Amino acid sequence: MTLTNKVALITGGNGFLGQYFVTALKNAGATVVVTDRDNAEINLDVTSKSSITDAFEQAISKYGKVDIVINNAALDPKFDANAEQNAKLFENYPEELIKQSLDVNLLGYTLVAQEAIKRMLAQGSGNIINVSSIYGVVGPDQSIYPEGTQKPVDYFITKGGVVMLTKFLATTYGNKGIRVNTLTLGGVFKGHGKDFTDKYGARTPMGRMANPEEVGGPLVFLASDNSSYMTGANLIVDGGLTAW
Ligand SMILES: NC(=O)c1ccc[n+]([C@@H]2O[C@H](COP(=O)([O-])OP(=O)(O)OC[C@H]3O[C@@H](n4cnc5c(N)ncnc54)[C@H](O)[C@@H]3O)[C@@H](O)[C@H]2O)c1
């Protein structure tokens, strides 16, 4: 149990991967504060500073401290040829959708980190993990998506920004007992069709998408003292996709 006596707060904890992250953290012995925009143990909307402050206050009054913060809540535009927003090509992609992603995926992570850093400076220690994607590291191969459509740009520019947020925080607070790392994930299987999984698999040295059970271990590693000399790093869990 590597996370015994640790309190971990996760954003977007009700989502697809959030639930696997929460289970892994609990299995490692952590007390987990599951937050989400709504319907969570503690509601935390990452686009609202007052909601973030309020959630941290609730967590600290309930559990005494927050040792680990996982920035996970993000808009992840899924490819769906029938959905108008995703059917649009880059040259037509609406400004409002880009702003929405910037607000949640990039400004949201930054505002949560600001609140976390304040608390962690006061307690003299802390650990922040920013969840990113291979699409924060490499551009898309649009040919794996259905013809005439594209994976939208907002995911790439925000996920790339997250990698730099990590580096900024790591170098600025490295001497204050606070570690900050990125956990970069490749595509995780969630009932995708065979056409997509075949194309995605062909682009991946391991030949397949991740299974959701495979994301928790790397998160627990970054959250625990097993990674005590790591900060500013980007742990890439992608079946080798970005090695090609
Ligand atoms: N699923 C994948 O294949 C995959 C691959 C690589 C990276 N990721 C990353 O993993 C993380 C989780 O992805 P997921 O697949 O679980 O997504 P998801 O859409 O299933 O979950 C996202 C969660 O964030 C919450 N959320 C949205 N806006 C919010 C806001 N304003 N405030 C608070 N919460 C808000 C949603 O309610 C939801 O519960 C994301 O950062 C994503 O970029 C996912």
The ligand as a Tripos MOL2 file, in Angstrom:
@<TRIPOS>MOLECULE
LIG
   44    48     1     0     0
SMALL
NO_CHARGES

@<TRIPOS>ATOM
      1 N1        -10.0680    8.0800  -22.9110 N.am      1 LIG1
      2 C1         -8.9110    8.0830  -23.5570 C.2       1 LIG1
      3 O1         -8.6530    7.2800  -24.4650 O.2       1 LIG1
      4 C2         -7.8400    9.0880  -23.1760 C.ar      1 LIG1
      5 C3         -6.5920    9.0100  -23.8350 C.ar      1 LIG1
      6 C4         -5.6030    9.9030  -23.4830 C.ar      1 LIG1
      7 C5         -5.8390   10.8630  -22.5080 C.ar      1 LIG1
      8 N2         -7.0570   10.9250  -21.8900 N.ar      1 LIG1
      9 C6         -7.2470   11.9570  -20.8670 C.3       1 LIG1
     10 O2         -7.7510   11.3440  -19.7000 O.3       1 LIG1
     11 C7         -8.5760   12.2720  -18.9880 C.3       1 LIG1
     12 C8         -9.9340   11.6320  -18.7250 C.3       1 LIG1
     13 O3        -10.5350   11.3160  -19.9650 O.3       1 LIG1
     14 P1        -11.8680   10.4370  -20.0680 P.3       1 LIG1
     15 O4        -11.7450    9.6130  -21.2720 O.co2     1 LIG1
     16 O5        -12.1270    9.8020  -18.7460 O.co2     1 LIG1
     17 O6        -12.9510   11.5850  -20.3510 O.3       1 LIG1
     18 P2        -14.4870   11.6380  -19.8750 P.3       1 LIG1
     19 O7        -15.1450   12.5920  -20.8070 O.co2     1 LIG1
     20 O8        -15.0530   10.2740  -19.7320 O.co2     1 LIG1
     21 O9        -14.3900   12.2750  -18.4340 O.3       1 LIG1
     22 C9        -14.1110   13.6340  -18.2440 C.3       1 LIG1
     23 C10       -14.7580   14.0730  -16.9510 C.3       1 LIG1
     24 O10       -14.5030   15.4700  -16.7940 O.3       1 LIG1
     25 C11       -15.6740   16.0800  -16.3240 C.3       1 LIG1
     26 N3        -15.7070   17.5090  -16.6730 N.ar      1 LIG1
     27 C12       -15.9440   18.0710  -17.8770 C.ar      1 LIG1
     28 N4        -15.9430   19.4150  -17.7560 N.ar      1 LIG1
     29 C13       -15.6880   19.6820  -16.4600 C.ar      1 LIG1
     30 C14       -15.5710   20.8670  -15.7100 C.ar      1 LIG1
     31 N5        -15.7540   22.0760  -16.2760 N.pl3     1 LIG1
     32 N6        -15.2880   20.7750  -14.3940 N.ar      1 LIG1
     33 C15       -15.1190   19.5630  -13.8150 C.ar      1 LIG1
     34 N7        -15.2480   18.4050  -14.4500 N.ar      1 LIG1
     35 C16       -15.5350   18.4680  -15.7660 C.ar      1 LIG1
     36 C17       -16.8330   15.3230  -16.9730 C.3       1 LIG1
     37 O11       -18.0300   15.4980  -16.2240 O.3       1 LIG1
     38 C18       -16.2850   13.8970  -16.9460 C.3       1 LIG1
     39 O12       -16.6920   13.2110  -15.7670 O.3       1 LIG1
     40 C19        -8.6570   13.5300  -19.8590 C.3       1 LIG1
     41 O13        -7.7200   14.4650  -19.3960 O.3       1 LIG1
     42 C20        -8.2720   13.0040  -21.2290 C.3       1 LIG1
     43 O14        -7.7290   14.0240  -22.0360 O.3       1 LIG1
     44 C21        -8.0560   10.0570  -22.2190 C.ar      1 LIG1
@<TRIPOS>BOND
     1     1     2 1
     2     2     3 2
     3     2     4 1
     4     4     5 ar
     5     4    44 ar
     6     5     6 ar
     7     6     7 ar
     8     7     8 ar
     9     8     9 1
    10     8    44 ar
    11     9    10 1
    12     9    42 1
    13    10    11 1
    14    11    12 1
    15    11    40 1
    16    12    13 1
    17    13    14 1
    18    14    15 2
    19    14    16 1
    20    14    17 1
    21    17    18 1
    22    18    19 2
    23    18    20 1
    24    18    21 1
    25    21    22 1
    26    22    23 1
    27    23    24 1
    28    23    38 1
    29    24    25 1
    30    25    26 1
    31    25    36 1
    32    26    27 ar
    33    26    35 ar
    34    27    28 ar
    35    28    29 ar
    36    29    30 ar
    37    29    35 ar
    38    30    31 1
    39    30    32 ar
    40    32    33 ar
    41    33    34 ar
    42    34    35 ar
    43    36    37 1
    44    36    38 1
    45    38    39 1
    46    40    41 1
    47    40    42 1
    48    42    43 1
@<TRIPOS>SUBSTRUCTURE
     1 LIG1         1 GROUP 0 **** ****
